[in-house]
Amino acid sequence: MNTINTVTVSLFFLLIYSLSYFSQNDADQTQSDQLNVEYIAHASFLLEYDGTTILLDPFADKVWIGYSFPKGVTADAIFSTHPHYDHDGGLFRDYVPYWKDKITLYQDPSSYTVGSFKITGFIGKHSEPYGKEFGQKNTIWMIEAGDIRLLYWGDNGPVNDNLIEKFGRIDILMIPMDSTYHILKKDETESMITSINPKIIIPMHYKHPDLENGLGHPKNLGPIESVLENKDNVEWLQSNKYQFYDISQLTQQSYIVFQHSPDIVKE
């Protein structure tokens, strides 16, 4: 009898240990496969994965757009798509953003590894008629965070099927959308979304009326609301942060719209 009790107790503790072990492994797996996205404003985002943070397209203070970039933002690396002031902190215009010479900046198409991020830059071309002063350079960034593949469009114009094929599977597409169709026209936007076929679309590069000073900034750029009013599966977040994981399990394409950073205020 004592032997049976001893075996029963031993099996019980073995079961508890096993459940604890696998639960912890599942938690660790979920944590390591989680991509944290934080929207700053305009077209700038912070991506955090497995302890590494990269910053996309920081904008210059009050140039074209009417607000300033928050000075507390830091990252392990910065990836800029092109030398417009609202995407490179104003470096091309000889402005000196607070992060200059403090955070490594990547602008040229190539393959990079930053922490656990794998980043591939594709040669693109800025949408017409803008960017002639720097040869209409625009690097489209494909960012891999574990199994999650994110495509960051910048201000690129529409691309051909050959380039779309090179992108491969895309889970998240960050693409410019606004009511004036400043970068991509309506049909171009729809065509790119259809061809790339991401699970999640994150609009960017639109006007934030609550941040603008009433002087027409930014000119020729509209808000996002009317663009999405007839779209299905639109999630309007109450925050500027979101955690992505298990995207492969999604069965419907959806739009996710962020709030801008609370660290940006109307000036």
C-alpha positions in Angstrom: 0.0 0.0 0.0 2.8 2.4 0.9 4.5 1.6 -2.4 1.4 2.5 -4.3 1.0 5.8 -2.4 4.6 6.6 -3.0 4.3 6.0 -6.8 1.1 8.0 -6.9 2.7 11.0 -5.2 5.7 10.8 -7.4 3.6 10.7 -10.6 1.5 13.7 -9.2 4.6 15.9 -8.7 6.0 14.8 -12.1 2.8 15.9 -13.7 2.9 19.2 -12.0 6.5 19.8 -13.0 5.8 18.9 -16.6 2.9 21.2 -16.8 4.9 24.0 -15.3 7.8 23.3 -17.7 5.7 23.3 -20.8 3.7 26.3 -19.7 6.8 28.3 -19.2 8.2 27.2 -22.6 4.9 28.3 -24.2 5.2 31.6 -22.5 8.8 32.1 -23.6 7.9 31.1 -27.1 5.1 33.6 -27.2 7.3 36.3 -25.9 10.1 35.6 -28.4 7.7 35.6 -31.3 6.0 38.8 -30.3 6.5 42.0 -32.4 5.8 45.2 -30.5 4.8 48.1 -32.7 4.6 51.7 -31.4 3.4 54.5 -33.6 5.1 57.9 -33.1 3.2 59.9 -35.7 3.1 60.6 -39.5 5.1 57.7 -40.9 7.4 56.9 -38.0 7.2 53.7 -36.0 9.2 51.9 -33.3 9.5 48.1 -33.7 10.7 46.0 -30.7 11.5 42.3 -31.0 13.4 40.0 -28.7 15.0 43.0 -26.8 16.0 45.0 -29.9 14.4 48.2 -31.1 14.5 49.8 -34.5 13.1 53.2 -35.5 11.5 53.8 -38.9 11.5 57.2 -40.7 11.8 59.8 -37.9 10.6 63.2 -39.0 12.1 66.7 -38.6 10.6 69.2 -36.1 7.8 71.3 -37.7 8.9 71.0 -41.3 5.9 70.6 -43.5 4.1 68.8 -40.6 3.2 71.1 -37.7 4.6 69.2 -34.7 7.9 68.0 -33.3 9.5 64.6 -33.0 9.5 63.5 -29.3 13.1 63.7 -27.9 12.8 60.7 -25.6 12.6 58.1 -28.4 15.6 55.9 -28.6 16.5 52.8 -30.6 19.3 50.4 -31.5 19.2 51.5 -35.1 17.3 53.8 -37.4 16.1 52.8 -40.9 15.1 55.7 -43.3 13.5 55.1 -46.6 14.5 58.4 -48.3 16.0 61.8 -47.7 12.8 63.9 -47.3 12.7 65.9 -44.0 9.6 64.0 -42.8 11.5 60.7 -43.1 15.2 61.4 -42.3 14.9 63.9 -39.4 16.0 66.6 -41.8 19.6 65.4 -42.4 19.4 66.0 -46.2 18.6 69.6 -45.4 21.5 69.8 -42.9 19.3 69.8 -39.9 20.8 68.1 -36.8 18.3 65.7 -35.1 19.0 64.8 -31.5 19.8 61.2 -32.5 22.5 62.2 -35.1 25.8 60.3 -34.5 24.2 58.6 -31.5 22.1 55.9 -33.2 23.3 54.0 -36.3 21.4 55.1 -39.4 20.7 52.8 -42.4 19.4 54.3 -45.7 20.9 52.2 -48.5 19.3 49.0 -50.0 21.1 45.9 -48.7 20.7 43.2 -46.1 21.3 43.9 -42.4 21.0 42.2 -39.1 20.2 44.2 -36.0 19.8 42.0 -32.9 17.2 39.4 -33.9 15.8 41.6 -36.7 16.7 40.7 -40.3 16.2 43.6 -42.6 16.3 43.7 -46.4 16.2 46.9 -48.4 14.7 46.9 -51.9 15.5 49.5 -54.5 12.4 51.6 -55.1 11.4 54.9 -56.5 9.7 57.8 -54.8 6.1 58.5 -56.0 5.7 61.1 -58.7 6.4 64.0 -58.9 8.3 64.3 -55.6 11.9 63.7 -54.6 13.7 64.9 -57.8 16.2 66.7 -55.6 17.7 63.4 -54.5 17.0 61.3 -57.6 13.7 59.9 -56.2 15.5 57.4 -54.1 13.3 55.3 -51.8 14.2 52.1 -50.1 11.4 49.7 -49.3 12.3 47.8 -46.1 11.3 44.2 -45.5 11.7 43.5 -41.8 11.7 40.0 -40.4 11.0 39.4 -36.7 11.0 35.6 -36.2 8.1 34.3 -38.4 6.6 37.8 -38.8 7.4 39.6 -42.1 6.7 43.3 -42.3 7.0 45.5 -45.3 7.6 49.2 -44.8 6.7 51.2 -47.9 8.1 54.7 -47.3 6.9 57.1 -50.0 7.4 54.6 -52.9 5.2 54.7 -56.0 3.5 51.5 -57.3 5.8 48.6 -58.1 5.8 45.9 -60.7 5.0 42.2 -60.2 8.7 41.2 -60.3 9.5 43.2 -57.2 6.3 42.0 -55.5 7.5 38.4 -56.1 10.8 39.3 -54.5 9.0 40.5 -51.4 7.6 37.0 -50.8 5.0 36.5 -48.1 4.1 39.7 -46.3 2.2 39.6 -43.0 2.1 43.3 -42.2 2.1 46.1 -44.7 2.8 49.7 -43.6 1.6 51.9 -46.5 0.8 55.6 -47.0 -2.9 56.3 -47.1 -4.7 59.7 -46.8 -7.8 61.4 -48.1 -5.9 63.4 -50.7 -4.0 60.3 -52.0 -0.8 62.3 -51.7 1.7 59.4 -52.3 -0.3 56.6 -53.9 -3.5 57.2 -55.8 -6.6 55.3 -54.8 -6.4 52.7 -57.5 -2.6 52.3 -56.9 -3.1 51.7 -53.2 -5.8 49.1 -53.9 -3.6 47.4 -56.5 -0.6 47.2 -54.2 -2.7 45.8 -51.3 -4.3 43.2 -53.6 -1.0 42.1 -55.2 1.0 42.0 -51.9 -2.0 40.5 -50.0 -0.9 41.1 -46.4 -2.8 39.8 -43.4 -2.7 43.3 -41.8 -2.5 46.8 -43.3 -1.3 49.7 -41.2 -2.0 53.1 -42.8 0.5 55.8 -42.3 1.6 59.2 -43.7 -1.7 61.0 -43.0 -2.7 64.2 -41.3 -3.4 64.3 -37.6 -5.9 67.2 -37.2 -5.6 67.4 -33.5 -1.8 68.2 -33.8 -1.9 70.7 -36.6 -1.8 74.5 -35.9 -4.5 75.6 -38.3 -2.0 77.1 -40.8 -2.5 74.4 -43.4 0.2 72.1 -42.2 0.8 69.7 -43.8 -0.3 71.0 -47.2 -1.7 68.4 -49.6 -2.2 65.8 -47.0 -5.5 64.6 -45.6 -6.7 62.6 -42.6 -7.3 58.8 -42.7 -10.9 58.4 -41.5 -12.8 58.9 -44.8 -10.4 56.5 -46.6 -11.4 53.6 -44.4 -15.1 54.4 -43.8 -16.3 51.8 -46.2 -13.7 49.2 -45.5 -14.4 46.0 -43.7 -12.4 44.7 -40.6 -11.0 48.1 -39.5 -9.7 48.3 -35.9 -9.3 51.8 -34.5 -6.9 51.5 -31.6 -7.2 53.6 -28.5 -3.4 53.4 -28.0 -0.3 54.0 -30.1 1.0 50.5 -29.2 0.1 47.0 -30.3 1.6 43.5 -29.9 1.5 41.2 -32.9 1.9 37.4 -32.7 0.3 34.3 -34.4 -0.5 36.3 -37.5 -0.5 33.2 -39.6 -3.7 32.2 -37.8 -5.6 35.2 -39.1 -8.2 34.3 -41.7 -9.3 37.8 -42.7 -7.4 40.8 -44.0 -7.7 43.7 -41.6 -6.7 47.3 -41.2 -5.2 48.6 -37.9 -5.2 52.3 -37.2 -3.0 53.6 -34.3 -3.3 56.7 -32.1 -0.3 58.9 -32.4 2.2 59.1 -29.5 0.9 60.9 -26.4 4.3 62.5 -26.2 3.4 64.7 -29.2 1.3 67.7 -28.4 -0.1 70.5 -30.5 2.3 73.4 -30.6 
